[in-house]
Amino acid sequence: MAPLPPASRSRTTRPKKGTKKPDLTQAERDKIAALHAQGKGRNEIAREIGRSAYSVTKVAKELGLSFDEAATVEATAARVAKMKARRVDLAEQLLDDVVKLRERLWSPHNYYER
């Protein structure tokens, strides 16, 4: 089957590279401040207003607002602990596999030749 010509391929419509959204309106800036006051995080605010996290960070910095990093630190510590536990589990599984394979390697076996 021959590939489809480029014109007939389906494509998702995305903005062209290099195009950017217009600057934030005052209403969006006010909404960022209000959502920040409610205790929402940077990424959550960005999703809610439909802008990038960078834009939210930039406006927050201009307004003298900062985001609580305690949740990020806590989440990172939890992820590190989870990954450490997974590595320990994997190491135990690999050692079990090595023991089984070693037993098979040194066990008596039949050899057939044709």
KEKE-416836 format. One line per 4 residues: number of its first residue (from 0); their letters; for each residue x, y, z of C-alpha. Coordinates in nm, 3 decimals, always signed. Layout:
NUM	a	X/Y/Z ~ ...
This chain:
0	mapl	+0.000/+0.000/+0.000 ~ +0.143/+0.335/-0.105 ~ +0.179/+0.612/+0.155 ~ -0.073/+0.893/+0.148
4	ppas	+0.035/+1.219/-0.012 ~ +0.111/+1.496/+0.240 ~ -0.205/+1.694/+0.161 ~ -0.437/+1.406/+0.256
8	rsrt	-0.273/+1.320/+0.589 ~ -0.469/+1.431/+0.891 ~ -0.294/+1.681/+1.113 ~ -0.384/+1.839/+1.439
12	trpk	-0.406/+2.212/+1.421 ~ -0.146/+2.377/+1.642 ~ -0.017/+2.728/+1.634 ~ +0.283/+2.776/+1.412
16	kgtk	+0.618/+2.765/+1.582 ~ +0.727/+3.108/+1.694 ~ +0.373/+3.245/+1.734 ~ +0.283/+3.353/+2.084
20	kpdl	-0.034/+3.446/+2.262 ~ -0.100/+3.814/+2.323 ~ +0.023/+3.963/+2.648 ~ -0.176/+3.896/+2.962
24	tqae	-0.471/+4.124/+3.020 ~ -0.525/+4.303/+3.348 ~ -0.817/+4.070/+3.416 ~ -0.584/+3.769/+3.380
28	rdki	-0.331/+3.933/+3.610 ~ -0.604/+3.996/+3.869 ~ -0.721/+3.636/+3.836 ~ -0.364/+3.512/+3.895
32	aalh	-0.346/+3.722/+4.212 ~ -0.687/+3.596/+4.329 ~ -0.603/+3.231/+4.262 ~ -0.269/+3.274/+4.437
36	aqgk	-0.452/+3.417/+4.739 ~ -0.667/+3.100/+4.741 ~ -0.347/+2.898/+4.778 ~ -0.342/+2.747/+4.432
40	grne	-0.010/+2.643/+4.280 ~ +0.160/+2.784/+3.974 ~ +0.073/+2.496/+3.741 ~ -0.286/+2.483/+3.860
44	iare	-0.327/+2.857/+3.796 ~ -0.168/+2.820/+3.452 ~ -0.415/+2.545/+3.357 ~ -0.709/+2.743/+3.488
48	igrs	-0.632/+3.060/+3.292 ~ -0.498/+2.878/+2.985 ~ -0.149/+3.025/+2.996 ~ +0.198/+2.886/+3.045
52	aysv	+0.347/+2.831/+3.388 ~ +0.625/+3.071/+3.285 ~ +0.367/+3.349/+3.229 ~ +0.216/+3.286/+3.572
56	tkva	+0.561/+3.290/+3.734 ~ +0.651/+3.612/+3.555 ~ +0.332/+3.789/+3.668 ~ +0.366/+3.655/+4.023
60	kelg	+0.721/+3.789/+4.039 ~ +0.604/+4.129/+3.912 ~ +0.333/+4.132/+4.181 ~ +0.577/+4.023/+4.451
64	lsfd	+0.402/+3.690/+4.503 ~ +0.581/+3.363/+4.570 ~ +0.465/+3.006/+4.563 ~ +0.503/+2.771/+4.858
68	eaat	+0.771/+2.519/+4.769 ~ +0.707/+2.296/+5.071 ~ +0.468/+2.077/+4.872 ~ +0.726/+2.041/+4.595
72	veat	+1.000/+1.947/+4.841 ~ +0.767/+1.699/+5.012 ~ +0.659/+1.545/+4.680 ~ +1.020/+1.517/+4.565
76	aarv	+1.123/+1.345/+4.888 ~ +0.832/+1.101/+4.855 ~ +0.925/+1.023/+4.495 ~ +1.291/+0.967/+4.587
80	akmk	+1.186/+0.727/+4.865 ~ +0.950/+0.543/+4.629 ~ +1.220/+0.507/+4.363 ~ +1.467/+0.380/+4.623
84	arrv	+1.217/+0.114/+4.733 ~ +1.159/+0.014/+4.369 ~ +1.535/-0.023/+4.315 ~ +1.559/-0.249/+4.622
88	dlae	+1.269/-0.462/+4.493 ~ +1.426/-0.488/+4.150 ~ +1.763/-0.585/+4.297 ~ +1.597/-0.863/+4.501
92	qlld	+1.411/-0.990/+4.193 ~ +1.732/-0.989/+3.989 ~ +1.917/-1.182/+4.261 ~ +1.636/-1.440/+4.269
96	dvvk	+1.663/-1.473/+3.890 ~ +2.040/-1.519/+3.913 ~ +2.001/-1.795/+4.172 ~ +1.742/-1.977/+3.958
100	lrer	+1.949/-1.946/+3.642 ~ +2.264/-2.061/+3.822 ~ +2.080/-2.368/+3.954 ~ +1.960/-2.448/+3.601
104	lwsp	+2.307/-2.397/+3.459 ~ +2.472/-2.642/+3.699 ~ +2.190/-2.900/+3.717 ~ +2.222/-3.228/+3.524
108	hnyy	+2.068/-3.213/+3.181 ~ +2.028/-3.423/+2.871 ~ +2.206/-3.337/+2.554 ~ +2.072/-3.453/+2.219
112	er	+2.247/-3.435/+1.890 ~ +2.092/-3.478/+1.545
